[in-house]
């Protein structure tokens, strides 16, 4: 077997690197997706908390929304009452290993039904 010259070793090294790159990309995508889902859930719950306290005024309603959001490790970027409807926007930090330095954000609205 004098004609081999390490071709299988080079091929396995290249395939291993390709697999590592694919796994790294999947980790980035998964972490961003989880952060987005966390932001969406926190926005929903914060909007519900604000809507539940809407009769007491915007300040108390938004304080409740902030309390719920901070408990879920997200920051409220906007909170306002539009009549009895609460509108909340939040941002969640991505894990440190995710490149790009952006944040996951979400918006939610909660209030009484129209009927």
C-alpha positions, 0 to 999 in steps of 0.5 A, a space after each residue: 500500500 505505497 500509493 495511499 499517502 494519507 488521503 483518508 486522513 485528510 478526508 476525515 479531517 475535512 469532514 470533521 471540520 465541516 461537521 464542527 462548522 455545522 454544529 456551531 451554526 446549529 448552536 447559534 441558531 438554536 440559542 437565538 431561537 430560544 432567546 426569541 421564544 423567551 422574549 415572546 413569552 415574557 412579552 405576553 405575560 407582561 402584557 397580561 399583568 399590565 392589562 390586569 392592573 389597567 384600572 389602577 392607571 398606566 404607572 402601576 400597570 407598567 410597574 407590574 409589567 416590569 416586575 414580570 419581565 425582570 423575573 423572566 430576565 428580559 427588559 421592558 422597552 415600551 409599556 403603555 395603555 391604549 384604553 384598556 389594552 396594554 401594549 408591551 415591548 421587551 428585549 432579551 439578551 442573547 447568550 455570550 457565544 452568539 455572534 452579532 451582539 443583537 437582542 431578541 425582541 418581542 411585542 404583545 398586546 392584552 386587554 378585554 375582548 371587543 364583545 
